[in-house]
Amino acid sequence: MSWDVFVWFALAASLFWISGAVMAVISKHRLPAMVLTGAGSVIFMTFIVGVWITLGHPPLRTMGETRLWFSLFLSLIGLCVYFRWRYRWVLPFGCLMAVMFACINIFKPEIHTEELMPALRSPWFVPHVIVYMFAYAVMGIATILAIRLLWLSHRQVGEHVEPQRPLKNDLRLCDTLVRIGWGFLTMGIVMGALWAKQAWGDYWTWDPKETWAAATWLSYLLYLHMRQGQGFSRRPLLVLIFSFLLLQMCWWGVNYLPSAQGFSLHTY
C-alpha cells in the first residue's frame, strides 16, 4: 500500500472518529459512539497493516510513522476507557487528539521508505517502539484527565481539599492510567536496554535520548509516589503535566537539541 493513499484513509478514519466523539456527547447510549469510533480505528489500522506489508517491516522508523501508532492508540484507549469506566468526555478528547495527529501526518508526513539500517533490524525494534507508543498514548489521556481535574478544582481554596465524588473518580482513573503507562514505559526501557546491548554492546550509555527517557520515567514515578496514600492535591497533577512535557522531549524534542546533533546513537 502506498503512502499516497494515506490522506483518504486518514480522512475516512477522522470522519468516523469525529462522529463517534459527537455521539458520545449527545447520545445516552454508548453503542453508537463505540461502533463509530471502532470503525475509524479499524480503517486506520488497515492502512498501517497495508504499509507494513508493502515495506516488509512495521512503519516505526520515522516520526511520521510513530504518529500513526500514536493516533491509533489514542482512539483505542479512549474507546476502552469509555467502555470500561463510562467516561463519555474521554472518548471525544481521545478521538480529537487522534484526528489532530493524523492531520499532522497529512501536512508534515516525515515518512521515508528506505531499508532499515542494521541497528533497526533487531527483534527488539518492533516491541520496543510499539510498547513506548502505547505508553505515550496512555499518558496523553492521563494528562487530559489531570488538566480537567485542575480546571474543575480551581475554585476550591487551599492545597489539600476534599473533592466531590466525580473528582475522586477522575483522580482514581488518572492514577490507574499512569500506573499502566508507567508499567509500559518500564517495559520499553528494559527492551531498549536489551536492544542496545545487542546493537552497540552496552545496555546504557546516557545517550541524550536515554537521558530524557530516564528523566521521564523518574518523573512519572514521582507522581505515583506523591499520590501514594494521599487525598486530592494539585501538586501531583502539576507533576503529571510536567512529566508529559518531558515525554514530548523524549519522543521528538531531543532531536532538536545540540547535544543530539551527530552524537546521539538514536539519530536514524
C-alpha positions in Angstrom: 0.0 0.0 0.0 1.4 3.4 -1.0 1.7 6.4 1.3 -0.1 8.4 -1.5 -3.4 7.0 -0.3 -2.9 7.9 3.4 -4.9 11.0 3.1 -8.0 9.1 2.1 -7.6 6.6 5.0 -6.9 9.4 7.4 -10.0 11.4 6.3 -12.3 8.4 6.5 -11.0 7.4 9.9 -11.2 11.0 11.1 -14.8 11.2 9.9 -15.8 8.2 12.0 -13.7 9.3 15.0 -15.4 12.8 15.0 -18.8 11.1 14.6 -18.1 8.8 17.5 -17.0 11.8 19.6 -20.2 13.7 18.8 -22.4 10.6 19.6 -20.6 10.1 22.9 -21.6 13.7 23.9 -25.2 13.8 22.6 -26.4 10.2 22.9 -27.4 8.4 26.1 -26.5 5.1 24.6 -22.8 4.1 24.3 -23.1 1.7 21.4 -23.3 4.2 18.5 -20.2 6.1 19.8 -18.3 2.8 20.3 -19.2 1.4 16.8 -18.3 4.7 15.0 -15.0 5.1 16.9 -14.2 1.4 16.4 -14.8 1.7 12.7 -12.5 4.7 12.5 -9.8 2.7 14.3 -10.2 -0.3 12.0 -9.8 1.9 8.9 -6.7 3.5 10.3 -5.3 0.1 11.4 -6.0 -1.2 7.8 -3.7 1.4 6.4 -0.9 0.6 9.0 -1.1 -3.1 8.2 -1.1 -2.3 4.4 2.0 -0.2 4.7 3.6 -2.8 7.0 3.1 -5.5 4.2 4.4 -3.1 1.5 7.5 -2.1 3.4 8.3 -5.5 4.6 8.7 -4.1 8.1 6.5 -2.2 10.6 6.1 1.6 9.9 8.0 2.6 13.1 11.2 4.3 11.9 10.3 7.9 11.4 8.4 10.5 13.4 5.6 10.3 10.9 5.3 6.6 11.2 5.3 6.7 15.0 2.5 9.2 14.9 0.4 6.6 13.0 0.6 4.4 16.1 0.0 7.3 18.5 -3.2 8.2 16.7 -4.4 4.6 16.6 -3.6 4.0 20.3 -5.3 7.3 21.4 -8.6 6.2 19.7 -8.4 2.7 21.2 -7.5 3.9 24.7 -10.3 6.5 24.6 -12.7 3.7 23.5 -11.5 1.3 26.3 -11.9 4.0 29.0 -15.3 4.9 27.6 -16.4 1.2 27.6 -14.9 0.3 31.0 -15.5 3.4 33.1 -18.2 5.2 31.1 -16.4 8.5 30.9 -18.2 10.0 28.0 -15.9 13.0 27.7 -12.7 10.9 27.5 -13.7 9.4 24.1 -14.1 12.8 22.4 -10.8 14.0 23.6 -9.0 10.8 22.6 -10.6 10.9 19.2 -9.9 14.5 18.5 -6.3 14.1 19.5 -6.1 11.1 17.1 -7.5 13.3 14.4 -5.0 16.0 15.1 -2.0 13.7 14.8 -3.4 12.2 11.7 -3.7 15.7 10.2 -0.1 16.4 11.2 0.9 13.4 9.1 -1.1 14.7 6.2 0.6 18.1 6.2 4.0 17.1 7.5 4.4 13.4 6.9 8.1 12.9 7.7 7.8 9.5 6.1 10.5 7.5 4.4 10.6 4.1 2.8 14.3 3.2 2.8 15.6 -0.1 4.0 16.2 -0.4 7.7 19.7 0.1 8.9 21.3 -2.8 10.7 20.6 -1.5 14.2 16.9 -1.4 13.4 16.8 -5.0 12.3 16.8 -6.3 15.8 13.9 -8.4 17.1 13.6 -5.8 19.9 12.8 -2.9 17.5 9.1 -3.6 17.0 8.1 -4.4 20.6 10.2 -1.6 22.0 8.7 1.1 19.8 5.1 -0.2 20.0 5.2 -0.5 23.8 6.6 3.0 24.0 3.9 4.5 21.7 1.2 2.7 23.7 2.6 4.2 26.9 2.7 7.7 25.3 -0.9 7.4 24.3 -2.0 6.3 27.8 0.0 9.1 29.4 -1.7 11.5 26.9 -5.1 10.5 28.1 -3.9 10.7 31.8 -2.7 14.3 31.1 -6.0 15.3 29.8 -7.6 14.0 33.0 -5.1 15.9 35.1 -5.9 19.2 33.2 -9.6 18.5 33.7 -9.1 17.9 37.4 -7.2 21.1 37.8 -9.9 23.0 35.9 -12.7 21.5 38.0 -11.0 22.2 41.3 -9.6 25.7 40.5 -12.4 27.3 42.6 -11.6 25.4 45.7 -9.3 27.1 48.2 -6.2 25.5 49.7 -3.7 22.9 48.6 -5.5 19.9 50.2 -9.2 19.8 49.7 -11.9 17.2 50.0 -13.2 16.8 46.4 -16.6 15.8 45.4 -17.3 12.2 44.2 -16.8 12.9 40.5 -13.4 14.3 41.1 -12.5 11.3 43.2 -13.5 9.0 40.4 -11.5 11.0 37.9 -8.5 11.0 40.2 -8.7 7.3 40.7 -8.9 6.8 36.9 -5.9 9.1 36.4 -3.9 7.0 38.9 -4.8 3.8 37.1 -3.8 5.1 33.7 -0.5 6.4 35.0 0.3 3.0 36.6 -0.5 1.3 33.3 1.5 3.8 31.3 4.5 3.7 33.7 4.5 -0.1 33.5 4.7 0.1 29.7 7.4 2.7 29.9 9.4 0.4 32.2 9.0 -2.5 29.7 10.1 -0.1 26.9 13.2 0.9 28.8 14.1 -2.7 29.5 13.6 -3.7 25.9 15.6 -0.7 24.7 18.5 -1.7 27.0 18.5 -5.3 25.7 18.3 -3.9 22.1 21.2 -1.5 22.9 23.3 -4.4 24.3 22.7 -6.3 21.1 23.3 -3.4 18.7 26.0 -1.4 20.4 27.5 -3.6 23.1 26.2 -1.6 26.1 22.9 -1.7 28.0 23.0 2.1 28.8 25.3 4.9 27.5 23.5 8.0 28.8 22.8 9.0 25.2 20.6 12.1 25.1 17.6 10.0 24.2 18.3 7.6 27.1 18.8 10.5 29.5 15.4 12.1 28.7 13.8 8.6 28.9 15.2 8.2 32.4 14.0 11.7 33.4 10.5 10.9 32.1 10.4 7.6 33.9 11.5 9.1 37.2 9.1 12.0 36.8 6.1 9.7 36.5 7.5 7.6 39.4 7.5 10.8 41.4 3.8 11.3 40.6 3.0 7.8 41.8 5.0 8.4 45.0 3.2 11.7 45.7 -0.2 10.1 45.1 0.5 7.2 47.5 -1.9 7.4 50.3 -2.8 11.0 49.6 -6.1 12.7 49.1 -6.8 15.3 46.4 -3.8 17.6 45.8 -2.9 19.8 42.9 0.8 19.3 43.1 0.9 15.7 41.8 -1.3 16.8 38.9 1.1 19.5 38.0 3.9 17.0 38.2 1.9 14.8 35.9 1.6 17.6 33.3 5.3 18.3 33.6 6.0 14.6 33.1 4.1 14.7 29.8 6.2 17.7 28.7 9.3 15.6 29.5 7.8 12.8 27.5 7.5 15.1 24.5 11.2 15.9 24.8 12.0 12.2 24.9 9.8 11.5 21.9 10.7 14.2 19.5 12.1 17.3 21.2 15.5 15.7 21.9 16.2 15.6 18.1 16.4 19.4 18.1 18.9 19.7 21.0 22.6 20.5 20.1 23.7 17.6 22.3 21.9 15.1 19.9 23.2 16.5 16.7 25.7 14.0 15.3 26.3 12.4 18.7 23.1 10.5 19.5 23.0 6.8 18.8 19.2 7.2 18.3 19.6 9.5 15.3 18.5 7.5 12.3 
